[in-house]
Amino acid sequence: MPVRPSGITNASFAPWIVALVFLALAAWLTFFSARPDLGPTVSAALIEQADIRPEPRRHVLGEPAAIPMGGYSLRCMECHRFFQSPPVERRILTQHTHIVLRHGQNTRCFNCHDRADRGKLIRYDGTRLGFDQVPRLCSECHGTVYRDWERGTHGKTLGSWDPASGKQRRLACHECHDPHAPAYPDYVPLPPPNTLRMGEQGSGHSAGIDSEHGQAESATLGGSGHDSPLMHRSSMPRGTKEPTE
């Protein structure tokens, strides 16, 4: 019988066999496989710099809250200390007429505003909050969204991508949502990155679309988008006990 030279085994040929198989497969894919039709390439959509707004969506009241009125910056109680609002809350406003309340079942001003001190917000347990603590107030009815906001999966973060940098700032609820009408109106987002397979991308700025991230001024989303089973108490004034059977 022929004798195999010492040191040569079947295992020593295995890498060469694998390499030859891969080379053959690569050659077949290169010269014989069908190539997909990627279609014509298109140029990337140009975005106006004015359409990119990294700042908060809304400018909000600070703490203490003050509004411009009659050429002066007035705190809430500088006017409200002289009179009391009527108990009927579904009324035509004679001041703050720009406010339109569309917040689902939350139809009473004093569900969020303290009746005695208008410069404060109020929770169901009577705890008063400053206007710099709006997320704590929202968490009473929107607990799951508040949890996501705390973890960074809901809302917007400015300053830095790195949580350890100390430069991050989480925007509060009312810096994106109008607290009286929190549902966003319909809007067209800015175009996505251009790729070979996505085809022609529109600019998202047609007639009727404003410059704030392509936001449409026309139709709004159906309802407030914030009706929640957790809000069943919000139609009652503060301090009112729930009816029992």
C-alpha positions as CSV (number, residue, x, y, z in Angstrom):
1,M,0.0,0.0,0.0
2,P,1.2,3.5,-0.7
3,V,2.2,5.3,2.4
4,R,1.0,8.9,3.0
5,P,3.8,11.3,3.9
6,S,4.1,12.0,7.5
7,G,2.4,15.2,8.7
8,I,-0.2,15.3,6.0
9,T,-3.8,14.8,7.2
10,N,-7.3,15.4,5.8
11,A,-7.6,18.3,8.3
12,S,-4.8,20.1,6.6
13,F,-6.7,20.3,3.3
14,A,-9.9,21.6,4.8
15,P,-9.0,25.3,4.8
16,W,-8.0,25.1,1.1
17,I,-11.2,23.4,0.2
18,V,-13.4,26.0,2.0
19,A,-11.4,28.8,0.4
20,L,-11.9,27.3,-3.1
21,V,-15.7,26.9,-2.5
22,F,-16.0,30.5,-1.4
23,L,-14.0,31.7,-4.4
24,A,-16.2,29.7,-6.8
25,L,-19.4,31.1,-5.1
26,A,-18.1,34.7,-5.4
27,A,-17.3,34.2,-9.1
28,W,-20.7,32.8,-9.8
29,L,-22.5,35.7,-7.9
30,T,-20.3,38.3,-9.8
31,F,-20.6,37.0,-13.3
32,F,-23.8,34.9,-13.5
33,S,-26.3,36.0,-10.9
34,A,-29.1,38.4,-11.9
35,R,-28.6,41.9,-10.7
36,P,-31.6,43.9,-9.2
37,D,-32.8,46.9,-11.1
38,L,-32.1,49.8,-8.7
39,G,-33.7,52.3,-10.9
40,P,-32.4,55.8,-11.6
41,T,-30.7,57.7,-8.8
42,V,-32.1,60.9,-7.6
43,S,-30.6,63.9,-6.0
44,A,-31.1,64.5,-2.3
45,A,-33.9,66.8,-1.2
46,L,-32.7,70.2,-0.1
47,I,-34.0,71.5,3.2
48,E,-34.0,75.2,4.1
49,Q,-32.1,76.0,7.2
50,A,-35.1,78.0,8.5
51,D,-37.1,74.8,8.5
52,I,-34.8,73.1,11.0
53,R,-35.7,74.3,14.5
54,P,-33.9,72.5,17.3
55,E,-35.3,74.8,20.0
56,P,-38.4,74.0,22.0
57,R,-41.6,74.0,20.0
58,R,-43.3,76.4,22.5
59,H,-42.2,79.2,24.7
60,V,-43.7,78.7,28.1
61,L,-44.4,80.6,31.3
62,G,-41.6,80.5,33.9
63,E,-41.7,80.4,37.7
64,P,-43.2,82.6,39.0
65,A,-45.6,82.8,36.1
66,A,-46.2,86.2,34.5
67,I,-47.9,87.4,31.3
68,P,-47.6,90.7,29.4
69,M,-50.8,92.8,29.8
70,G,-51.3,96.5,29.2
71,G,-47.6,97.0,28.6
72,Y,-46.6,95.4,31.9
73,S,-45.4,91.9,32.9
74,L,-47.9,90.9,35.6
75,R,-48.0,87.9,37.8
76,C,-51.3,86.0,38.1
77,M,-52.3,87.1,41.5
78,E,-51.7,90.8,40.8
79,C,-55.0,90.7,39.0
80,H,-56.8,87.7,40.5
81,R,-56.4,88.9,44.0
82,F,-59.1,91.5,43.3
83,F,-61.8,89.1,42.2
84,Q,-62.9,85.5,42.2
85,S,-63.8,83.6,39.1
86,P,-67.4,82.4,38.9
87,P,-68.0,78.8,39.8
88,V,-69.4,78.0,36.4
89,E,-66.5,77.0,34.3
90,R,-68.1,76.5,30.9
91,R,-68.3,80.2,30.2
92,I,-67.1,82.7,27.6
93,L,-63.7,84.1,28.7
94,T,-63.3,87.8,29.0
95,Q,-59.6,87.5,29.6
96,H,-57.1,85.0,28.2
97,T,-59.3,84.7,25.2
98,H,-56.6,83.0,23.1
99,I,-57.1,79.8,25.2
100,V,-59.2,77.1,23.6
101,L,-59.8,74.1,25.9
102,R,-59.6,70.8,23.9
103,H,-58.1,68.3,26.4
104,G,-60.4,65.3,26.2
105,Q,-62.4,64.8,29.4
106,N,-60.4,67.5,31.2
107,T,-62.9,70.3,30.7
108,R,-62.4,72.4,34.0
109,C,-59.8,75.0,34.5
110,F,-59.5,74.2,38.2
111,N,-58.5,70.6,37.5
112,C,-55.0,72.0,36.9
113,H,-55.0,75.6,38.2
114,D,-55.3,76.3,41.9
115,R,-58.5,78.2,42.6
116,A,-57.0,80.2,45.5
117,D,-53.5,81.0,44.1
118,R,-53.5,81.3,40.3
119,G,-49.8,81.4,40.2
120,K,-49.7,77.7,41.1
121,L,-50.9,74.5,39.7
122,I,-52.5,71.8,41.8
123,R,-52.6,68.0,42.0
124,Y,-55.6,65.9,43.1
125,D,-54.2,65.6,46.6
126,G,-54.0,69.3,47.0
127,T,-50.3,69.6,46.5
128,R,-49.4,72.9,44.8
129,L,-46.8,73.0,42.1
130,G,-45.0,75.8,40.3
131,F,-45.2,76.3,36.6
132,D,-41.7,74.8,36.4
133,Q,-43.2,71.4,37.6
134,V,-45.7,70.8,34.8
135,P,-44.5,67.2,34.1
136,R,-45.5,66.2,37.7
137,L,-49.0,67.6,37.1
138,C,-49.3,65.8,33.8
139,S,-48.2,62.5,35.3
140,E,-51.5,62.3,37.3
141,C,-53.4,61.3,34.2
142,H,-50.7,60.4,31.7
143,G,-48.6,58.1,33.9
144,T,-47.3,55.8,31.2
145,V,-46.3,58.7,28.9
146,Y,-44.6,60.3,31.9
147,R,-42.6,57.1,32.6
148,D,-41.5,57.1,29.0
149,W,-40.5,60.7,29.2
150,E,-38.4,60.1,32.3
151,R,-36.6,57.3,30.4
152,G,-36.0,59.4,27.3
153,T,-38.3,57.4,24.9
154,H,-40.9,60.1,24.7
155,G,-40.2,63.8,24.1
156,K,-37.2,65.7,23.0
157,T,-33.7,66.1,24.4
158,L,-31.4,69.0,23.7
159,G,-27.8,69.8,24.4
160,S,-26.0,66.5,23.9
161,W,-26.4,62.9,22.9
162,D,-24.3,61.8,25.8
163,P,-26.2,61.4,29.1
164,A,-23.0,61.6,31.1
165,S,-22.1,65.0,29.6
166,G,-24.3,67.0,32.0
167,K,-25.5,69.1,29.0
168,Q,-28.7,67.3,28.3
169,R,-32.0,69.1,28.8
170,R,-35.3,67.2,28.6
171,L,-38.0,69.4,27.2
172,A,-41.1,69.5,29.6
173,C,-44.5,68.4,28.4
174,H,-45.8,71.9,27.7
175,E,-42.7,72.9,25.7
176,C,-44.0,70.6,23.0
177,H,-47.8,70.3,23.7
178,D,-50.2,73.1,24.3
179,P,-51.6,72.1,27.8
180,H,-55.1,73.3,26.9
181,A,-55.2,71.5,23.5
182,P,-52.3,68.9,23.5
183,A,-53.0,67.1,20.3
184,Y,-50.7,68.0,17.5
185,P,-52.3,69.2,14.2
186,D,-51.5,67.2,11.1
187,Y,-48.2,68.0,9.7
188,V,-45.8,66.7,7.0
189,P,-42.3,65.8,8.3
190,L,-39.1,66.8,6.7
191,P,-37.9,64.4,4.0
192,P,-35.9,61.4,5.1
193,P,-32.3,60.6,4.0
194,N,-32.1,59.8,0.3
195,T,-31.2,56.2,-0.8
196,L,-31.1,54.3,-4.0
197,R,-34.2,52.3,-3.1
198,M,-36.4,55.1,-1.8
199,G,-37.0,56.9,-5.1
200,E,-37.9,60.6,-5.5
201,Q,-38.4,62.3,-2.1
202,G,-40.7,65.3,-1.8
203,S,-39.6,68.4,0.2
204,G,-42.7,68.2,2.4
205,H,-43.4,71.9,1.9
206,S,-46.4,72.4,-0.4
207,A,-49.2,74.9,-0.3
208,G,-50.9,75.1,3.1
209,I,-47.8,73.8,4.9
210,D,-46.0,76.3,7.2
211,S,-42.3,76.4,7.9
212,E,-42.4,74.9,11.4
213,H,-41.3,71.4,10.5
214,G,-43.9,71.3,7.7
215,Q,-46.8,71.7,10.1
216,A,-50.2,71.9,8.5
217,E,-52.5,74.6,9.8
218,S,-55.7,72.9,8.6
219,A,-57.2,69.7,9.9
220,T,-56.4,68.5,13.4
221,L,-56.3,64.9,14.6
222,G,-59.6,63.4,15.6
223,G,-60.4,64.3,19.2
224,S,-57.7,65.4,21.6
225,G,-55.7,62.1,21.4
226,H,-55.4,62.2,25.2
227,D,-58.6,60.6,26.4
228,S,-57.6,58.0,29.0
229,P,-59.5,55.8,31.4
230,L,-57.3,57.4,34.0
231,M,-59.0,60.7,33.4
232,H,-62.5,59.7,34.6
233,R,-62.1,62.1,37.6
234,S,-61.0,65.1,35.6
235,S,-64.5,66.4,34.8
236,M,-65.1,67.1,38.5
237,P,-63.8,70.2,40.4
238,R,-61.0,69.8,42.9
239,G,-62.0,68.5,46.3
240,T,-65.2,66.9,44.9
241,K,-65.5,63.3,46.1
242,E,-66.4,60.6,43.6
243,P,-69.9,59.3,43.8
244,T,-70.4,56.0,45.5
245,E,-73.0,53.4,44.8
